[in-house]
């Protein structure tokens, strides 16, 4: 098991639910933090209560200049950069035929190209140290198809292929690459999906808390896991069913019918909280 105490991690999307939970967990393990997001007030909120004062950096990962600025600030503030947690992601639910080019491009630029940029830019820093770890938070939509989320699903499938390849290519530099695939998580993004046409499949299982994903990220780092599924049982089912793609067309209508019922219950709970 790798020891993380004293190491430095860059966490993107650190103002969000999973990002905040990850920052808190890594901080509790003695990790120095560089927290990045476009939401500076959110970053400041995340920083509250941490044992060590983190470096907070405004960063739009779709901007090469801002990503390079993030890496430069991290280098100037800490002697080594050891870990990158790619945690930024968005979803704009819609049937593919109804998606706009602007929404398609936005999801591809953030979910895929932004993650690629952060990964590419951190590699020289990790090589300089003699190794490190890159973890990307994906989604179970990177394993199985998700209706009303075709572009989001495409980006998550792509990230899996990217990271499996990098895990092979970067071994010679002692750089490990992991991907975490959470099922639905109780975050603002899930609440947005519930009220804006998100896929019924997303609501099939009860949403997890962000802390569960943070623990999976830490396991990926300390146990050098190539892939982590949250929860494990859903991940196993997803991988098994994808061995027979023909079964998806027969099984998915039944799963989505059940998911639609759970989605309505989730919507009702959200509306009750607003009253």
C-alpha angles and dihedrals in degrees: 000000000000118000114229099185111121094014125119124236131190111212118191121201087028094155092066131084098266092037092053093047090048092050091051094048095047090046090053088055093054098259120151110231138218105188119197133186142127088244105078096176087052091051091051089052090050090051093057112104097013115137093228125041107250127214108249117206129180106228134169101195091206088067115079091200092055093046090050089048089052092053092045092050091049092050093049093050102045133035093230139017109212109164138035120194110194102203106150117115141142137191129203105189117220142124107268093244090054097045117111122230089241092056092045092051094045093055093045093047094049104033099038114013094037091052091047090052094051091047094049093047095049096051096080089052092051093045089052089059093047093252147342144168135274118197123185123194106220126160139244081259083076089065105034132029120262121200118224086026105068097138094043088049092049092054092048093048088051093052091055091054092045095051096044088053094046090049086062098040099046098047089093088064092046089246114142121205124203136178125206119205113196125188114221114327127199097247136126088264091060091048089051090051091050093056099036107051102281121175115280088224089068090065098045092102127040109268117258126225118255090246089070090059092045089055090051090052091052091048090051089055101040096040096035094236118180092205134012125192122202108232099018094215094057091047093053092049091049094051092047095050092049089061085075107040091177088066091061093072091053100040102038098070089056093047092047092049089056091043091053090058091051090046091056090050090050091050090051091052091050092050091049091054090052093054 
